């Protein structure tokens, strides 16, 4: 038997081919890139499965049009663009599937925040110095220890801080979920505000960019590259931030005006800076961020575009995981990440 699958995506041919290569042999895939509602309804006829990958709303009208539809598989964790009540009414199961690479980037950004707040680079450097710390070393036991024996200052926390996320897609959702454990107040800014249900579920608040910058202890950049976002983190942007705030980025390459960011850190206006992406890649050796990074006591963290892991840029990712729930459904096995 051949199973009919409609796959809607925003991604280009390389990623589409990877998804097609990962499909089971008995799946016949119809791939649509950035379809409008009418196109989805037209191609949904006769399909048992719908896979959606960050591509517009799947509303009640679309679900009702899928007379043979049995399962909607959302790739990623953002289920707020699917009418779950309509799916339940029509007997259609709905699952999401976290994207490992997206989770890794969220983890990386969390690491950036903690590393800056705890001033790990400075602490690691100073402990290696051949220096007397004002008291002789003593064997530690339950009553003998020396808290902060190097006299570090400005060691902070992420706990209950305000985190502002600019550019709130799949990575932003994964980051917000992980910040819940720190009891952070999470502000977000994006072009299209999420639903009230989504904001409540994720414990986030919408804010204008200006209000977000003014109130955030950590500003997290997760924007894609567009002409209007190129070098947008400049002096004017930074001056709208709270003095002493931390600036972190796992967004697209080219978001920082690196000279302005370096100056703001050097002057002390920014409490710390981290980025995984750069204005030029591989990084230019004349980047103004590098002299700061060579100072072990500067509160800066640079990583070589590795937030999503040690990826081979020439290899296509394995997308067989996109179809796990479809295969499980066919074989009457339990579904994972099922919401309807």
PyMOL commands that set and color helices and strands:
alter all, ss='L'
color gray80, all
select helices_A, chain A and resi 13-21+37-44+60-65+84-89+100-117+120-126+170-182+196-202+209-215+235-239+258-267+288-293+320-330
alter helices_A, ss='H'
color red, helices_A
select strands_A, chain A and resi 3-9+27-33+49-53+71-75+93-97+162-166+185-189+204-206+218-221+246-249+272-275+300-302
alter strands_A, ss='S'
color yellow, strands_A
deselect
rebuild
show_as cartoon
